[in-house]
């Protein structure tokens, strides 16, 4: 098994992927989890194989960019940590999984992490002209992307005022913000992505 003490991101990523395979083996027959969860688990060997191919090719191209694989290592470590958290809890594993993903934030579902690893590996494999690996990874990414998510998307927060006066809004149970009913638009701590329209709710 690869060592966890290496400073080489390929070796480090491979270490976490191999450990993830072992952790997933204990969960592979758990029907609590859906297709995307198990699809991601079954995709781990493809990531390990791609990492080994990159590692072999990198030895021949001593200046191939290892920096491209830093994100793979990070995602692989997160993936492994999530599986370890679930595997050590014999009961209510889905709740443990939900909690582990929520704690890490956006993009932490196992299929998202695996697709992220595959995408990063594709970039590196293309640079090293590993065409077979690129084709295999892209096919796996497409298949996994078409599966129902292992956890539902978290709904956003919506606040509406139907009467005059102040609103007291706490996003996700966090800090309480006061929006004054003075006709202005007050959104303390809010971030808007994409187009935003303000209007009356009927």
PAZAPA-4460 file (N, C-alpha, C; in steps of 0.05 Angstrom, whole numbers, plus 32768, in hexadecimal, padded with zeros to 4 digits):
% residues 202
    n_x    n_y    n_z   ca_x   ca_y   ca_z    c_x    c_y    c_z   seq   type   mol
   8011   7FE8   8000   8000   8000   8000   8012   8019   8000     1      X     A
   800A   802E   7FF1   801A   8046   7FF0   801C   8052   800C     2      X     A
   8031   8061   8011   8035   806D   802B   8026   8087   802D     3      X     A
   801D   808F   8045   800F   80A8   8049   8023   80BE   804F     4      X     A
   803C   80B8   8052   8050   80CD   805B   805E   80DA   8043     5      X     A
   8057   80D2   802A   8064   80DD   8013   805C   80FA   800E     6      X     A
   806E   8109   8001   8067   8125   7FF9   805F   8126   7FDC     7      X     A
   805E   810F   7FCF   8056   810C   7FB4   8037   810A   7FB2     8      X     A
   8029   811D   7FA5   800C   811C   7FA5   8000   8103   7F97     9      X     A
   800F   80F7   7F85   8006   80DF   7F78   8005   80C8   7F8C    10      X     A
   801B   80C5   7F9B   801D   80B0   7FAF   8008   80B4   7FC5    11      X     A
   8006   80CD   7FCE   7FF3   80D3   7FE3   7FD6   80CE   7FDB    12      X     A
   7FCF   80D7   7FC2   7FB4   80D2   7FB8   7FAE   80B4   7FB6    13      X     A
   7FC2   80A5   7FAC   7FBF   8088   7FA9   7FBB   807B   7FC4    14      X     A
   7FC9   8084   7FD8   7FC6   807A   7FF3   7FA9   807D   7FFD    15      X     A
   7F9E   8095   7FF9   7F82   809A   8003   7F6E   808B   7FF2    16      X     A
   7F73   8088   7FD8   7F60   8079   7FC7   7F5F   805C   7FCE    17      X     A
   7F77   8050   7FD3   7F78   8034   7FDB   7F6A   8030   7FF6    18      X     A
   7F6E   8042   8009   7F61   8040   8022   7F42   8043   801F    19      X     A
   7F3A   8055   800C   7F1E   8058   8007   7F11   803F   7FFC    20      X     A
   7F20   8031   7FEB   7F16   8017   7FE0   7F11   8004   7FF7    21      X     A
   7F23   8003   800A   7F21   7FF1   8021   7F09   7FF8   8032    22      X     A
   7F05   8012   8037   7EEF   801C   8047   7ED4   8016   8038    23      X     A
   7ED4   801A   801E   7EBC   8016   800F   7EB3   7FF8   800F    24      X     A
   7EC7   7FE6   8010   7EC1   7FCA   8010   7EAE   7FC3   8027    25      X     A
   7EB0   7FD1   803D   7E9E   7FCB   8054   7E83   7FD7   8050    26      X     A
   7E7F   7FE8   803C   7E66   7FF6   8037   7E59   7FED   801D    27      X     A
   7E67   7FDD   800E   7E5E   7FD7   7FF2   7E43   7FC9   7FF0    28      X     A
   7E3B   7FBB   8006   7E21   7FAD   8005   7E0B   7FBC   8015    29      X     A
   7E12   7FD4   801E   7DFE   7FE3   802E   7DEA   7FF1   801C    30      X     A
   7DD2   7FE8   801C   7DBD   7FF2   800B   7DB1   800C   8014    31      X     A
   7DBB   8016   802B   7DB3   8030   8034   7DBB   8046   8021    32      X     A
   7DD1   8041   8013   7DDC   8055   8000   7DD3   804F   7FE4    33      X     A
   7DD0   8064   7FD4   7DC6   8061   7FB9   7DDB   805B   7FA4    34      X     A
   7DD3   805D   7F8B   7DE5   8055   7F75   7DFE   8066   7F72    35      X     A
   7DFB   8080   7F77   7E12   8092   7F74   7E27   808C   7F88    36      X     A
   7E1F   8086   7FA1   7E32   807F   7FB6   7E41   8066   7FAE    37      X     A
   7E33   8052   7FA6   7E40   8039   7F9E   7E4F   803C   7F83    38      X     A
   7E44   804C   7F72   7E52   8051   7F58   7E6D   805E   7F5D    39      X     A
   7E6E   8070   7F70   7E87   807D   7F77   7E9B   8069   7F83    40      X     A
   7E90   8058   7F95   7EA1   8043   7FA1   7EAD   8030   7F8C    41      X     A
   7E9D   8029   7F79   7EA6   8017   7F64   7EB9   8025   7F50    42      X     A
   7EB9   8040   7F51   7ECB   804F   7F3F   7EE6   8054   7F4B    43      X     A
   7EEA   804E   7F64   7F04   8052   7F71   7F1B   8043   7F64    44      X     A
   7F17   802A   7F5C   7F2D   801C   7F4E   7F36   8029   7F34    45      X     A
   7F23   8037   7F26   7F2B   8045   7F0E   7F3D   805D   7F14    46      X     A
   7F38   806A   7F2B   7F49   8080   7F33   7F64   8076   7F3B    47      X     A
   7F65   8060   7F4A   7F7E   8054   7F52   7F8F   804C   7F39    48      X     A
   7F81   8040   7F26   7F8F   8037   7F0D   7F9A   804F   7EFE    49      X     A
   7F8B   8065   7EFD   7F93   807D   7EEF   7FAB   808A   7EFD    50      X     A
   7FAA   808A   7F18   7FC0   8095   7F28   7FDA   8085   7F23    51      X     A
   7FD7   806B   7F22   7FEF   805A   7F1D   7FFA   805F   7F01    52      X     A
   7FE8   8063   7EED   7FF1   8068   7ED2   7FFF   8083   7ED1    53      X     A
   7FF5   8097   7EDE   8001   80B1   7EDF   801C   80B0   7EED    54      X     A
   801D   80A0   7F03   8036   809D   7F12   804B   8090   7F01    55      X     A
   8044   807C   7EF1   8057   806E   7EE0   8061   8081   7ECA    56      X     A
   804E   8090   7EBE   8056   80A2   7EA8   8066   80BA   7EB3    57      X     A
   805F   80C2   7ECB   806D   80D9   7ED7   808B   80D2   7EDB    58      X     A
   8090   80B9   7EE1   80AC   80B0   7EE5   80BD   80B5   7ECC    59      X     A
   80AF   80B3   7EB5   80BD   80B7   7E9B   80BD   80D5   7E93    60      X     A
   80AB   80E4   7E9F   80AA   8101   7E99   80AD   8110   7EB3    61      X     A
   80C7   8113   7EBB   80CC   811C   7ED6   80C3   8138   7EDC    62      X     A
   80BA   8147   7EC8   80B0   8162   7ECD   8091   8164   7EC9    63      X     A
   8084   814D   7EC7   8067   814E   7EC5   805C   815C   7EDE    64      X     A
   8047   816B   7EDB   803D   817C   7EF1   802F   816C   7F07    65      X     A
   803D   8169   7F1E   8032   815C   7F35   801D   816F   7F42    66      X     A
   8020   8189   7F3D   800D   819B   7F4A   7FF0   8196   7F41    67      X     A
   7FED   818B   7F29   7FD2   8185   7F1F   7FC4   8170   7F30    68      X     A
   7FD4   8160   7F3E   7FC9   8149   7F4E   7FC5   8150   7F6B    69      X     A
   7FCD   8168   7F73   7FC8   8170   7F8F   7FAA   816F   7F96    70      X     A
   7F98   8179   7F85   7F7B   8177   7F8B   7F71   815B   7F8D    71      X     A
   7F7D   8149   7F7D   7F75   812C   7F7E   7F7A   8121   7F9A    72      X     A
   7F92   8127   7FA4   7F99   811E   7FBF   7F85   8129   7FD4    73      X     A
   7F7F   8142   7FD2   7F6C   814F   7FE5   7F51   8141   7FE5    74      X     A
   7F46   813D   7FCD   7F2C   8131   7FCA   7F2D   8114   7FD3    75      X     A
   7F42   8106   7FCD   7F45   80E9   7FD5   7F46   80E7   7FF3    76      X     A
   7F53   80F9   8000   7F55   80F9   801D   7F39   80FE   802A    77      X     A
   7F2B   8112   801F   7F10   8118   8028   7EFD   8100   8024    78      X     A
   7EFF   80F4   800D   7EEE   80DC   8007   7EF4   80C6   801C    79      X     A
   7F0D   80C1   8021   7F14   80AC   8033   7F0A   80B2   804F    80      X     A
   7F0D   80CB   8058   7F04   80D3   8073   7EE6   80CF   8076    81      X     A
   7ED7   80D5   8061   7EBA   80D2   8062   7EB2   80B5   8064    82      X     A
   7EBF   80A4   8055   7EB9   8087   8056   7EC1   807B   8071    83      X     A
   7ED7   8084   807C   7EDF   807B   8097   7ECA   8082   80AC    84      X     A
   7EBF   809B   80AA   7EAB   80A4   80BD   7E92   8092   80BB    85      X     A
   7E8A   808C   80A3   7E72   807B   809F   7E77   805E   80A8    86      X     A
   7E8D   8053   80A0   7E93   8037   80A5   7E94   8030   80C2    87      X     A
   7E9D   8043   80D3   7EA0   803D   80EF   7E85   8040   80FE    88      X     A
   7E70   8047   80F0   7E56   804A   80FC   7E43   8035   80F1    89      X     A
   7E3E   8020   80FF   7E2D   800A   80F4   7E10   8011   80F0    90      X     A
   7E06   8025   80FF   7DEA   802D   80FC   7DE7   8049   80F2    91      X     A
   7DD1   804E   80E4   7DCB   8069   80DA   7DE2   8075   80CA    92      X     A
   7DEC   8065   80B8   7E03   806E   80A8   7DFD   8084   8095    93      X     A
   7DE4   8084   808B   7DDC   809A   8078   7DDD   80B5   8086    94      X     A
   7DD4   80B5   809F   7DD5   80CE   80AF   7DF1   80D7   80B4    95      X     A
   7E03   80C4   80B9   7E1F   80CA   80BD   7E2C   80D5   80A3    96      X     A
   7E24   80C9   808D   7E2D   80D3   8073   7E24   80EF   806E    97      X     A
   7E0A   80F4   8073   7DFF   810F   8070   7E0E   8124   8081    98      X     A
   7E14   811C   8099   7E22   812E   80AC   7E3E   8133   80A2    99      X     A
   7E4C   811E   8099   7E67   8121   808F   7E69   8133   8077   100      X     A
   7E56   8130   8065   7E55   8141   804C   7E4F   815E   8053   101      X     A
   7E3B   8162   8065   7E33   817D   806D   7E4A   818B   807A   102      X     A
   7E59   817D   808A   7E70   8189   8098   7E85   8193   8085   103      X     A
   7E88   8186   806F   7E9D   818D   805B   7E94   81A1   8046   104      X     A
   7E7A   81A4   8044   7E6F   81B8   8032   7E6B   81AF   8015   105      X     A
   7E67   81C2   8003   7E60   81BC   7FE8   7E75   81AA   7FDA   106      X     A
   7E6A   8197   7FCA   7E7C   8186   7FBB   7E87   816E   7FCA   107      X     A
   7E7C   8168   7FE1   7E88   8153   7FF2   7E79   8138   7FF0   108      X     A
   7E65   8136   7FDF   7E58   811C   7FDB   7E6D   810A   7FCE   109      X     A
   7E6D   80F0   7FD4   7E82   80DF   7FCA   7E84   80DF   7FAB   110      X     A
   7E6E   80DF   7F9E   7E6F   80DF   7F80   7E7B   80F9   7F76   111      X     A
   7E76   8110   7F84   7E82   8129   7F7C   7EA0   8129   7F7F   112      X     A
   7EA9   811D   7F96   7EC5   811B   7F9B   7ED3   8109   7F86   113      X     A
   7EC6   80F3   7F80   7ED2   80E0   7F6C   7ED3   80EC   7F50   114      X     A
   7EBD   80F9   7F48   7EBD   8107   7F2E   7ED2   811C   7F2D   115      X     A
   7ED6   812A   7F44   7EEA   813F   7F45   7F06   8133   7F42   116      X     A
   7F0B   811C   7F4F   7F25   810F   7F4C   7F29   8106   7F2F   117      X     A
   7F15   80FB   7F23   7F17   80F1   7F07   7F1C   8108   7EF4   118      X     A
   7F0E   811F   7EF9   7F12   8136   7EE8   7F2E   8141   7EE9   119      X     A
   7F39   8143   7F02   7F54   814C   7F06   7F68   8139   7EF9   120      X     A
   7F63   811F   7EFC   7F74   810B   7EF0   7F74   810C   7ED1   121      X     A
   7F5C   8112   7EC6   7F5A   8114   7EA9   7F6D   812A   7E9E   122      X     A
   7F6E   8140   7EAC   7F7F   8156   7EA3   7F9D   814D   7EA3   123      X     A
   7FA4   813F   7EB8   7FC0   8136   7EBA   7FC5   8120   7EA5   124      X     A
   7FB2   810E   7EA2   7FB6   80F7   7E8F   7FB7   8102   7E73   125      X     A
   7FA8   8117   7E6D   7FA9   8122   7E52   7FC5   812E   7E4D   126      X     A
   7FD0   813B   7E61   7FEB   8147   7E5E   8000   8131   7E59   127      X     A
   7FFC   811A   7E66   800F   8104   7E63   8007   80F1   7E4C   128      X     A
   7FF3   80F9   7E3D   7FEA   80E9   7E26   7FE1   80CD   7E2D   129      X     A
   7FD3   80CA   7E43   7FC8   80B0   7E4C   7FAB   80AF   7E42   130      X     A
   7FA8   80AB   7E28   7F8E   80AC   7E1C   7F7A   8098   7E26   131      X     A
   7F83   8080   7E2C   7F71   806B   7E36   7F66   8072   7E51   132      X     A
   7F77   807E   7E62   7F6E   8086   7E7D   7F59   809D   7E7B   133      X     A
   7F5F   80B0   7E69   7F4C   80C6   7E65   7F31   80BC   7E5D   134      X     A
   7F30   80AA   7E49   7F17   80A0   7E3F   7F08   8090   7E54   135      X     A
   7F16   8080   7E64   7F09   8070   7E79   7EFE   8082   7E8F   136      X     A
   7F0D   8096   7E97   7F04   80A8   7EAC   7EEC   80B9   7EA3   137      X     A
   7EED   80C3   7E8B   7ED7   80D3   7E81   7EBD   80C3   7E7F   138      X     A
   7EBF   80AA   7E77   7EA8   8098   7E75   7E9C   8094   7E91   139      X     A
   7EAE   808F   7EA5   7EA5   808B   7EC0   7E98   80A4   7ECC   140      X     A
   7EA4   80BB   7EC6   7E99   80D4   7ECF   7E7D   80D9   7EC5   141      X     A
   7E79   80D3   7EAB   7E5E   80D7   7E9F   7E4A   80C5   7EAC   142      X     A
   7E51   80AC   7EB0   7E3F   8098   7EBC   7E37   80A1   7ED9   143      X     A
   7E4B   80A9   7EE8   7E46   80B1   7F04   7E36   80CB   7F05   144      X     A
   7E3A   80DD   7EF2   7E2B   80F6   7EF2   7E0D   80F2   7EEC   145      X     A
   7E07   80DC   7EDF   7DEB   80D6   7ED8   7DDC   80C7   7EEE   146      X     A
   7DEA   80C0   7F03   7DDD   80B2   7F19   7DD0   80C6   7F2C   147      X     A
   7DBB   80BD   7F3A   7DAE   80CE   7F4E   7DC2   80D4   7F65   148      X     A
   7DC4   80ED   7F6D   7DD8   80F4   7F82   7DD5   80E3   7F9B   149      X     A
   7DEB   80DE   7FA9   7DEB   80CD   7FC1   7DDD   80DC   7FD8   150      X     A
   7DDB   80F6   7FD6   7DCC   8106   7FE9   7DBE   811C   7FD9   151      X     A
   7DA5   8123   7FE2   7D97   8139   7FD3   7DA5   8153   7FD7   152      X     A
   7DA2   8164   7FC3   7DAD   817F   7FC4   7DA0   818E   7FDB   153      X     A
   7DB0   819D   7FEA   7DA5   81AC   8000   7D95   81C4   7FF6   154      X     A
   7D7C   81C7   7FFF   7D6C   81DE   7FF6   7D77   81F8   8000   155      X     A
   7D73   820D   7FF0   7D7D   8227   7FF8   7D6B   8234   800D   156      X     A
   7D73   824B   8017   7D63   8259   802B   7D53   826F   801D   157      X     A
   7D3A   8270   8023   7D29   8285   8017   7D1A   8293   802D   158      X     A
   7D1B   82AE   802D   7D0E   82BE   8041   7CFA   82D0   8033   159      X     A
   7CE2   82D1   803C   7CCE   82E2   8031   7CBF   82F1   8047   160      X     A
   7CB9   830A   8042   7CAA   831A   8056   7C8F   8321   804A   161      X     A
   7C7A   8319   8057   7C5F   831F   804D   7C51   8335   805C   162      X     A
   7C5E   833F   8071   7C54   8355   8081   7C6A   8369   8086   163      X     A
   7C63   8382   808E   7C77   8396   8094   7C86   838F   80AD   164      X     A
   7C9F   8399   80B0   7CAE   8394   80C8   7CC9   8386   80C3   165      X     A
   7CD7   8381   80D8   7CF2   8375   80D5   7CF0   8357   80D2   166      X     A
   7D04   834D   80C4   7D07   8330   80C1   7D20   8327   80D1   167      X     A
   7D1E   8310   80DD   7D35   8305   80EC   7D3C   82EB   80DF   168      X     A
   7D51   82EB   80CF   7D58   82D3   80BF   7D73   82C7   80C8   169      X     A
   7D73   82AD   80CC   7D8B   829F   80D3   7D90   8289   80BD   170      X     A
   7DA3   828E   80AB   7DA8   827B   8096   7DB4   8261   80A1   171      X     A
   7DA7   824A   809C   7DB0   8230   80A6   7DB4   8230   80C4   172      X     A
   7DA4   8240   80D2   7DA6   8240   80EF   7DBF   824E   80F9   173      X     A
   7DCB   825F   80E8   7DE4   826D   80F0   7DDE   8288   80FD   174      X     A
   7DEE   829C   80F6   7DEC   82B6   8102   7DD1   82C3   80FB   175      X     A
   7DC4   82CF   810E   7DAA   82DC   810A   7DAF   82F7   80FD   176      X     A
   7DA2   82FC   80E6   7DA4   8316   80D8   7D89   8323   80D9   177      X     A
   7D89   833D   80DE   7D70   834D   80DE   7D6D   835D   80C5   178      X     A
   7D57   8359   80B7   7D51   8368   809F   7D3B   837B   80A5   179      X     A
   7D40   8395   80A3   7D2D   83A9   80AC   7D19   83AF   8095   180      X     A
   7D00   83B2   809D   7CEA   83B7   808A   7CE8   83D4   8083   181      X     A
   7CFD   83DF   8078   7CFD   83FC   8070   7CFC   8400   8052   182      X     A
   7CF6   83EB   8044   7CF4   83EE   8027   7D0E   83E9   8018   183      X     A
   7D24   83E5   8027   7D3E   83E0   801A   7D43   83C2   8018   184      X     A
   7D58   83BB   800A   7D60   839F   8008   7D78   839B   801A   185      X     A
   7D74   838C   802F   7D8A   8387   8042   7D90   8369   8043   186      X     A
   7DA8   8362   803B   7DAF   8345   803B   7DCA   8342   8048   187      X     A
   7DCB   8343   8063   7DE4   8340   8071   7DF2   8325   806C   188      X     A
   7E0B   8327   8064   7E1A   830E   8060   7E12   82FD   8049   189      X     A
   7E01   8308   8038   7DF7   82F7   8021   7E0A   82F9   8009   190      X     A
   7E0B   82E3   7FFB   7E1A   82E2   7FE2   7E08   82D8   7FCC   191      X     A
   7E07   82E7   7FB6   7DF6   82DF   7FA0   7E06   82D5   7F88   192      X     A
   7DFF   82BF   7F7D   7E0C   82B3   7F66   7DF9   82B3   7F4F   193      X     A
   7E02   82BE   7F38   7DF0   82BF   7F21   7DDD   82D6   7F22   194      X     A
   7DCA   82D6   7F10   7DB6   82EC   7F0F   7DA4   82EB   7F27   195      X     A
   7D9D   8303   7F31   7D8B   8305   7F48   7D75   8318   7F43   196      X     A
   7D5C   8311   7F49   7D46   8323   7F44   7D37   8327   7F5E   197      X     A
   7D31   8340   7F64   7D22   8346   7F7C   7D06   834F   7F74   198      X     A
   7CF2   8343   7F80   7CD7   834B   7F79   7CC3   8341   7F8E   199      X     A
   7CAA   8348   7F8A   7C96   833F   7F9D   7C90   8322   7F9A   200      X     A
   7C89   8315   7FB0   7C80   82F9   7FAF   7C62   82F9   7FB2   201      X     A
   7C54   82EE   7F9F   7C37   82EE   7F9E   7C2C   82D3   7FA7   202      X     A
***
